[in-house]
């Protein structure tokens, strides 16, 4: 039997705390060579300004999970079709037999797992006393970024910047109430950057969002929005000044314009990527080494995040008798 789990049902059982926990385990297994994860397949849908992605993975070790996520990214969805930019479906399989044990909506799951990996990166790369955060973007991804960061650092002040003032204000009002912290909109990008301990870039921007010269020592950046070779949210100055950590070095070098463009410019080499996140988690390399370092975590998004989080959803759904069983 296969368990069908809807978006609302995923939302009812998936917590950010659980996703952060399984994500850290997944990256541990990746660093320990217990993961089989090919580079994701990306198909541009140029006629409709969209992207189709297929992301399979097997995670061995403690999780022992197998699955595939199909996800689409259509930036015009909210304005033209009243749909989310990111839509996805995840198929979880029995790792011993290959049987499909669950099919679940992966739209909300994607936002949570992306927040979760930033939570893990923030734990290892930001200063422990970080209290002020600036977030670029006011969508679902940005919301989960702040939720995750709040779980690992004592954030009490958030500044939000978005091209839509209305979206910024809705974000500020909702997140202030949800997290019981100060969340305010601002148009003063330089002022926000100069006072921030942590910066999140969660946009569809093709061009850098701020001047890297504005960064203060000790700042940590979660760079999660751009994911193509020709797009970047960070300028070359930011990359040059930072300790640059990838979710996975190979993934960054395949599709992350934030590092590829500075490499093409000759400003840095591939060696600028200090480590993959898993190597820091298992202690192969130290994370933050002092309070003056500027650190960047560049997330392309890996299938292990989806499969590990989906496993947590499936287990919770089974325990709580949530979902609909069908015979395929």
Secondary structure, DSSP 8 states (H G I E B T S, - for coil): -EEEE-HHHHHHH--HHHHHHHHHHHHHHHHTT-EE----EEEEEGGGTEEEEEEEEEE-TTT-EEEEEEEEEETTIIIIIS--SEEEEEEEE-TTT--EEEEEE-HHHHHHHHHHHHHHHHHHHS-TT--EEEEE--SHHHHHHHHHHHHHS---EEEEE-S-HHHHHHHHHHHHHHHTSEEEE-S-HHHHHHH-SEEEE-S--SS-SS-GGG--TT-EEEE-S--STT--SS-HHHHHHSEEEES-HHHHHHH-HHHHHHHHHTS--GGGEEEEHHHHHTTSS-S--STT--EEEE----HHHHHHHHHHHHHHHHHTT-SEEE--
